[in-house]
Amino acid sequence: MFVGVRLATCQKECQMTRSRQSKVSAEDKARIVLSILAGEMTGAEAARRCGVSAVQVTKWKHQFLEAGSARMQEVPSGPAGRAGSPEQRRLKLENQELKLALAEATVQLRIWRRGAEMADQVPSKTSKP
């Protein structure tokens, strides 16, 4: 039901914006992209109804998906308060991950060094006693 309402609204607004000079609002672009993603119409059909090129509609779709993907990146949720702003919490999380990676690399290096020290103590099969 919601999808059909969105399509009807999109059709009305696009028909009003058929002039080449008029701009399509961000809200209308979102409705158009959602209609395309829902399979209610094709990109070419949306372009025809709105009086823009199919390439332009494809750009809107890519911008919409990129913006959604960027927003979905892991950002700790919750109010700012003592923990700081979302950006500060994200940076703290990244800092913790980097510290862990450094600690793992340090342990690995120590293991390799010990292995190299012990390799000198073990006689090779080709050496004679």
C-alpha distance (Angstrom), angle and dihedral (degrees) to the residues before:
residue distance angle dihedral
M1 . . .
F2 3.80 . .
V3 3.79 91.3 .
G4 3.81 92.0 54.2
V5 3.82 91.1 49.7
R6 3.79 90.0 50.2
L7 3.81 91.2 51.0
A8 3.80 93.1 48.8
T9 3.80 91.4 49.1
C10 3.79 90.7 47.1
Q11 3.80 91.9 50.9
K12 3.81 93.1 51.3
E13 3.77 94.1 47.4
C14 3.78 94.1 44.8
Q15 3.78 91.7 50.2
M16 3.79 88.5 54.1
T17 3.82 90.7 51.8
R18 3.79 99.2 50.1
S19 3.78 93.7 119.5
R20 3.80 111.6 105.9
Q21 3.80 90.2 -133.8
S22 3.79 97.0 52.4
K23 3.79 121.2 92.9
V24 3.78 125.1 -129.4
S25 3.79 110.6 -129.3
A26 3.80 121.3 -121.8
E27 3.79 89.8 -113.6
D28 3.81 91.1 53.8
K29 3.80 90.9 47.5
A30 3.81 89.6 52.8
R31 3.80 91.0 50.3
I32 3.80 90.8 48.8
V33 3.80 92.9 49.5
L34 3.80 92.0 46.5
S35 3.80 89.6 50.9
I36 3.80 90.5 51.1
L37 3.80 92.5 47.1
A38 3.81 90.4 48.2
G39 3.80 89.1 53.8
E40 3.80 94.1 -117.7
M41 3.80 91.7 127.2
T42 3.77 140.3 -3.0
G43 3.78 125.4 -108.5
A44 3.79 90.5 -109.7
E45 3.79 91.3 51.3
A46 3.80 91.8 49.5
A47 3.80 90.6 48.5
R48 3.80 91.4 51.0
R49 3.80 92.5 49.7
C50 3.79 93.3 47.8
G51 3.78 96.9 41.8
V52 3.80 95.2 -120.1
S53 3.78 132.7 112.4
A54 3.78 122.8 -87.6
V55 3.80 87.6 -121.2
Q56 3.80 89.4 59.3
V57 3.81 91.8 51.5
T58 3.81 89.4 49.1
K59 3.82 89.1 52.5
W60 3.82 89.9 51.7
K61 3.79 89.7 51.0
H62 3.82 92.9 50.2
Q63 3.81 91.9 46.2
F64 3.81 90.3 49.9
L65 3.80 93.1 49.9
E66 3.82 93.7 44.4
A67 3.80 91.9 49.7
G68 3.79 90.7 49.2
S69 3.78 91.8 48.0
A70 3.80 92.2 48.8
R71 3.79 90.7 50.1
M72 3.78 91.4 50.6
Q73 3.80 92.5 59.5
E74 3.78 111.7 120.5
V75 3.78 107.8 -80.8
P76 3.78 116.9 163.2
S77 3.78 108.9 -116.2
G78 3.76 131.4 -139.8
P79 3.77 137.1 76.1
A80 3.79 120.2 -46.8
G81 3.83 99.3 -118.9
R82 3.80 117.8 121.4
A83 3.79 93.7 -18.4
G84 3.81 91.2 62.4
S85 3.77 132.6 -126.9
P86 3.82 120.6 -35.3
E87 3.82 89.1 -100.3
Q88 3.83 91.2 52.0
R89 3.81 91.1 48.6
R90 3.81 90.1 48.8
L91 3.80 90.5 51.1
K92 3.83 91.4 48.2
L93 3.80 89.8 51.9
E94 3.80 90.9 48.9
N95 3.82 89.8 47.7
Q96 3.81 90.9 53.5
E97 3.81 91.1 49.5
L98 3.81 91.3 50.1
K99 3.82 91.8 48.9
L100 3.79 89.9 52.2
A101 3.81 91.6 49.1
L102 3.82 90.5 49.8
A103 3.80 91.6 49.3
E104 3.81 91.1 50.8
A105 3.81 91.3 48.9
T106 3.82 90.6 49.3
V107 3.82 92.0 52.1
Q108 3.80 90.7 47.5
L109 3.82 90.7 51.2
R110 3.81 91.7 50.7
I111 3.80 90.4 51.0
W112 3.81 91.3 51.1
R113 3.81 92.2 47.9
R114 3.81 92.3 50.3
G115 3.77 89.4 47.7
A116 3.80 90.3 52.4
E117 3.82 91.5 49.4
M118 3.80 91.5 50.6
A119 3.78 92.5 46.2
D120 3.82 88.4 64.9
Q121 3.83 91.0 53.6
V122 3.80 96.2 51.0
P123 3.80 113.2 82.1
S124 3.76 115.0 -126.6
K125 3.79 122.1 -121.9
T126 3.79 90.7 -114.7
S127 3.82 96.4 53.0
K128 3.81 118.1 94.5
P129 3.80 121.8 -134.5
